C-alpha cells in the first residue's frame, strides 16, 4: 500500500510480498483539544507501519466510542466519524497483521469491560506466548464461573484481544493495578497504548523492541510509535517510553512505574527500513543512519562504476551515502508509479510478465551504456531484484552491481515484522555468490553486521538483530501458538491460521538469549 511519503510497503513485484511493517499506535490526553482529529493526523503520519485497518477510540469521560474499519486512515475516517469521537482522551491504531487474520474483527483498538468501566487497547509488536495467555484467559473466566466475554468471544484471534481480556478480567483491581500484574506475563514485543474513560496509559516491553515515544502538547500529552507523529500534531518530544515502563496520564499529571527491569534490544530493522526517515530513535536520526549505512557499504564493497541509483524509495538514503563515499555520481535511473500499491485487480498473464514495470520503469537515456550501482535496503526472496536486474540490462545498462544496506536476511521475525519463512528467504539457503548468480548481477555486496550496527549509533548489545543472526532476545513463539501456515509470517489475507495446539517446526527458530527465557 502507498505510504504518506510516497513509499510503498516495499518495492516489490505485484503479488510479491516483502517485509511488512509493524503496526502504528498513537494516544493523546488533552482536555479541550479535538483529540480524535489529533489522533487521525498522528495515524496518518504512521500509515507506513500498517495499511490493512485503522481505528480510533475516544472517551467523553463517561463512555468510550470506537470507530474502526478496514483500509487506510484516509479511507476509514471522514468529517462525520471524527465529529462523533468527542472527548479528552483518545488512542488510535494502524494495523498490519502478524497474529490474527486481516479482517474487521481483528482491527484495533480492542475493547473490554472492566469492573469500573471500559478499557480500549492498541498494540504494536507481536507476543510469543499467546498459547499461554489464551489458557490464562480461559482459566480466569472459568474461575469466575462466567463464559468468555469481550472480543475473544466475538471471534477476535489476535494477541491484542488476549491482553485486553486480561486487563479487563480482574473485578477487584483498578486498571492500573491490573496492568502491573498482567504486563510482566507478556513475552515478545509490545508497545501498547490503552485507556479507560479518564486515563491514558502507555507501556513498552522490557526489551523495547518496538519504538514508543512521549510528547508534550500545550494542553496535554501524546504517545506515539515514532517522533514523526509528534511533529505532525505539534507535540514536542520529551523522551522515549523506557523498556519495562508503564506511563499513566490523567488530570493529576503523569505517573511512571516499572513492571520489569529494562534489557534494551531495539529492532535494528527500524533503522534499515521500517521507520520513517524523519523519525529519531534512541537519539539517532533514521535518515542519517541510512545515509551512513550507504557510506559504510561503499567502503566495504567498492566497485568501478558510472552511476549510483537507488531502488525508489527504500534505497534512496543509502544510495546518497554510497555516492558520497565512493565519489560515483548519484542519479535517478528508475521512475516509480506512486499509486501502485496492493492491487485488487489481478493482472492477466501478459501484464504479469511485465512484472516490476507496474511499479518501476527505467530512464533509458540515463542508464544506457552505464555501469550501475543499484542500492536497496534488503533482499528477501530475491524475485524483485532479479526482475530489476533483468529490466536494467534490457534498458541498456552495461553492468549492474547490486549493493544492499543490510546483511543477508536469514531468519524470520517473531516481533512484529512479517518476513517470509526461512525456507523462502533466499539468503538462508544460498551464499552471496550464489545469490548474485541467481539475481543475474555482475556483483553483489551486503553491508556487514558491524557496519550496519555502527551506522545505527547504538551499541550492538542494545539491538535486536534476530533476522540477520537467528538470536532472539525476547524469546520465540511457544509451541501451540496460532501461526500462519507459512511459518514466521502473519496470518494475513489468503493465509490460513492454524488452531491452538499445533506445534511449531523448531527448525525455523534460532537461538534464544538466556535472559529472554526468564
N, C-alpha and C positions, 0 to 999 in steps of 0.2 A: 504494500500500500504506500501511497505517497506520503512523505513526511512534510511538515510545515516548512522545512528549509529546502524542499525540493528533492531530498534524497528518497530513494525507495527503501523498503525494509532491507533489501540488499539487491545489488545489481546482478540479477541472475536471469537465466533463460525463463521464458514463460512456462510455468508449471514446475520449474526447478526451485527447490527450497534451500535457501541459505540460512545462516544463523539468524533466528528470530529473536527479537528483543524481549527483555524483561518488561514487566508492567510498569506503569507510572502511577504514583499516588500523590495526593495533594490534600492539605487540610488547612482550614482557616478559622480562627476565633477572632471576631471583630464586630462587637456591638455597634450598630449604627451604620455599618457598611453593607453593601449589596454582596453578601458572601457567596451566593450562587453564581453571580457574574464573575467575581474574582476567581472562583473555582473553575468556571468554564475556561477563562483565559489561562489559568495555570495548567489545566489539562491540555489545552491547545499547544502550549509550549512543550508538553510531554508526549505529544501524539506519536513521536518516533518510537516510544517504548512499548506501544501496543495499539493495534488498529482494528481489533475484532469487535470490541464493545466498549461503551463508555457509560459512566453513571455518576450522579451526584446525589448525596444525602444532605438535607438541611434541616435544622431544628428551629422551631418557633419558640422554644423554651418549654413547651408543653407536649409537643409531639414531633416525631421525625418523619419527614416525607422523602421518599427515594424516587428518583426518575432515572431509568437506565434502559438501554436498548442496544441492539447490535449495530455496528457501524462506527464511523469516525465521529469525533466530538462535534464537528460542524454539521453532521447528518443527524445526530441524535437530538441535539438541543436547538430550540428556536426561542424567540422572544416570549412566547406564551408559556413554555415549560420553565424557563428561567424565572419568569414573573411569579410562578406558583411556588417557587422554592424560597420562601421567606425565612429569615432568622438571623441569628448572630453567630452561629457555628455551622460549618459545612465540611464535608470531605468529598473527594472525587477519585475516580479511577479510570485509567485506560488499560485495556487488557489484551495481552497475547497469552493464549492458553498454554500451560505446561502441565498442570494436573487438572483434569476435568475437560470434557469436550467443549468446543466452541459453540455454545448455544445460549439462549436467553436465560435459562435457569441458572447458568453459571456466571452471568455478568455480575459485576460488583458496583457499588458496595452491597454487602450482605447484611441482613437484619436478624436480630434475635431479641426475644422478650426477656428482660431481666425482672427481678423482684420489684425494682423501683421504677422501671420504665423500659427503655429500648437501647440496644447497642447496634450501631452500624459500623462496619469494618471494611477497609480496603487493604490489599496485601500485594507487595512486590517481592518476588522471590519464589522459592519452592521448598517445601518441607520434605524431609526424608523419612520421617517416622509416622506417616499417615495411617498405616495399619494399626499401630499402637494407639494413636489418637482416636481412631474410629471405634476401637474396642472400649476406650475410656468413655466416650460419649454414650455408647450403648449401656455400659455398666452403671453410669450415673443416672441415666433415665430409668433403668430397672430398679436401682436403689430407691428412687423417689416414687416408684410404683406408677410411673407415667409412661405413656408411649413417647417415642422420639418426636420432637416437635421442630419447628423452625424450618430453615431452608434445607437441611439434610433430609427431613421427612418429605419435602416437596420436590426432591429429585436433584438438588444441587450436589454435584460429585466432586467439588473442589476441596483442597486442603483448607482454603479460607473458610468454607462453611463449617468445617470441624472446629476451627479456632473460635469462630463466632458462637457455636453451640456451647463450647466450654466456658467462654466468657459470660454467656447468658445463663449458665446452668446452676449457679450457686445462689439459692434464695437467702442465705444468711450473711452474705458479704456484699460490700459495695463493689461496683465495677472495678475501681482502682485496686482494691484488695484482692479481688478475683484475678485480675491481671497479674499481680505479683505472684500468685500461686500457679497460674497457667503458663506464663511465658517461659519459665525455666524448663517446662516439659517439652517445649518445641525444639526440634532438631532440624538442621539445614539452614536455609537462608530466609530471612524475613525482615522486611522493613514495613511496619504497619502504621496506618493512621486509623484511629477509631474514635467514636464519640458516643455520648449519651445526650440527653436533652440539653445539658448546660455546659458540658466539658469536652474539650478536645484532647486526645491522647496521641502520642507517637512512641513507637518502640522499635528498636533495631537489634538483630540477633547478636550474640556475643562476639561473632567474627566480623560483623559489619560488612558482609559480603556485598550487599546492595547499598547504594548511597542513600542518605536521608539527611536533609539539612533543615535548620531552623532560621526563620527570618522575622524581621520586625516591621510591622506597619505602623503608621502614625497612631492608629487607634486599635491595634491588635497584633496578632501573631500568626505566622504561616509556617507550615512544614511541607516539604516537597521532596521529590526524588532527586531533583537537580537544581543547582543555583540558577539556571536559565529560567526556571519557572518563577523564582523570586523576582528576577529582573522584570518580567513581563507584567507583574501585578504591582510593581513599585515598592517591593519589600527590600529592606537592606539585609544582607547576610549577617547573621550573628555567629553561628558556629554549626558544625555537624552534630547531629544526634550521635552520641557516643555508642559504640558497641556495648550491648548489655544494659542499655539505659532505657528507662520509661520516663517520658515527659508528659505532664498534665498542665493544661491551660484552662483557667476559668476566671470568674470575677475576682478571685483572691490573688490572681497573678500566676506565675509559673512555679511548678514544683518538679524537682528532679529526683529520681530514685534509681537505684541499681538493682536489677534482678539476677545478674550473673557477672562474674569477672570478665573484663574485656581481653580478648585474644585476637587482635585485628588481623583479618585476612581479606582485604578488599579485592574485588574482582579486577584483575588486570585487563580483561577484555573491555571493561568500560572505557579505558584509555584508548584501546586499539580501535573500537568501533561503536560500542553501544551508546555512550553518552553523546549529547550534542557537543559540537566543537566549542561553543561559547559557554560551556559549563566548567566549573572548577571543582576538582575532587581532591581532598586532603591537601589543599593549598596549591595544587598544580593545575594550571590551565590545560584543558584537554587538547585544544588546537596546538599549543606549543609542544605538548608531549608527542603528538603525532608528527609534527614537523621534525622534532628531534629524532624520532624513530627513522624518518627518511634520511636524515643526516648520517646516523649510525649505519643504516643499511648501505649507504653509498660507500662508507669506509670499509665495511665488511665484505661487500660484493661489488667492487668496481667493474666497469666494462667500458670499452671504447664504443661510443655511440654518438648520434647526431641530435637526438631529441628525447627528452623525458616527458611522457604523457601519463596522466592518471586514468584509472577506471573511474569515471564520474559516479557519484561524488565521493565515494568511500575512500578512494586512493589519493584525493587531491592534496591534503596537508602533507602526507609523506612524500608525495612527488615533488612538492615545493622544497622540502628539506633535502631530498636526493639531488635535485638540480643545484641547490645552493652549495652543497658539499662537493659535488662532482665537477662543477663548472660546465656541465652539459646544459644547453638551453632548455627551459621549460616551455611546453606548448600544449595547446588543446588539439588533440588528434581525433577525439571522439565527441559526437553530439548526442545528448540523451533526450529522449522524449519524457519530459517530467510528468506526463499524465498517464503513463502506462504503469499500473500497479498490479494488483491481483485481478486478473481478468476473469469475468464470469461467462464471457462468450468465448468458447474454446476455438482456437484457430484450426482451420482444416489442414490437411496434410501438406498442401502446397505452402501455406503461410507458416506452418510449424517448421518446415525445412529452412525458412529464413531465420528461425531461431532468435538469436540475440538482437537482430536488426529491429525487432519490435521495440527495443529499449535503447539500443546504441547503434549509431551509424558512423562510419569513418569519414573524416575530412580528407579526401583522396589527394587534393593538391598539397596538403600539409605533410602527409606521411609517405607519399610515393617516392621510392628510391632511398628512403631514410633508414638508418639503423636506430631502432626504437628501444627505449627502456620503458616498459609498461609497469606501473606501480598499482598494486591493490593491497587491501588490508589483510586478507586471509584467503586460503583455499580450503574449501570444504570437500565437495565431491570432485571438483575439477572440471565438470561439464561446461560451466560458463567460461572459464579461462581457455579451455580447449577451443570452444567456438570463437572466442575473441581472437586468439592467435590466428586461426584459420581466416577470419574475416580481414584482419590486418594484412596478412600475406596476399589475399585476393585483391586488396586495395593497393598493392604495390610496395609494401614495406620490404626493404632489403634484408633486414634482420629483426627479430623480435626477442628481446631479452626481458624475462618476467622477474620482477622483484616484489617480494611480499613483506609487509611491515609487521608481521608477527611470525613466530616459529610455526612449524607444521602442527596443525590441529589433529591430535591423535586420539583424544578421549572425549566421551560425551560429557555434557554439563548437567548436573542434577540440582543446580542452584538458581534456575530461572532463565537460562538460555536454551533455546530449542535447536541444538545441533542435530546433525544426522547421527545414526547409530555408528558404533565403532567399525562395524563391518562395511559401512558406506563411506567412511572417511578415507579419502584416497591416501593420505599420509600414514594411516595405521598399517597399511599392508605393503607400501612401496617406499623405497628410498628416494632421496631428492633427485638423483639422476634418472631413476625410473619414472618419477612423476614428470620430469622435464620432457622425457621421450613421449610420454602419454599426452602431454599438452601440445607437443609439436613445437616447442620453443627452442631457440638457439642456446639459451642458458636460463637457469632458474636459481634464484638465491632468496633465502629467508633470513630475516634478522635473527640473531642469536637470542636465546632466552635472556642472557645477561644484558644484551643491548636493549631489548625491549623494556626490561625492568628498570634499567638505568634511565631510560627516557621518561618513565613514569614519575621519576623523582622520589619513589618510595623504596624503603629497604625491602629486599626480597622476602624477608620473614614476615612482612606485614601484608603480603599479597597472596591471593589465591591464583595459582597457575595450573589448576587441575586439568583443563582442556589441552594443555601442552605437555604436562608431566605425568598425569594419572595419579597425582597425590591429592586426596580430597580432605581438606582441613575440617570441614563441617559434617563429615560422615557421608555415607552413601545410602541409597534407599533401603529400608528394611524389607526383608522378604515378605511377599504377600501384598506389597503396595499396589494399588491400581495404577498401572502404567499403560502407555500405548503399546500396541503390538510391535511397533517399531521402537525398540528399547532405547531409552535415552532422549526421546523426543516427547513433546507434549501431545496429549490426545486432542488434536485439532481436527479440522474438517477432513472427512474422509478417512480418519483413523479410528481404530476400534479399541475401546477401553476394555481392559481385562478385569474380571471380578476380583474381589479380595480373595486372598488365599493362593494366588498363582505366584510361584517363586520366580525371582529374577535370575537370569543367567549370570552368575558371578564372574564369568569370563569377560564380561563387558565392563567390569569395575577395576579400578586401580587400587592404589594403596591409601589407606586411611591414616591420617596422622594420629598418633596416640591420644593427643589432647581431645580430638573430636569424638573419642569413644567414651569419654567420661559421662 
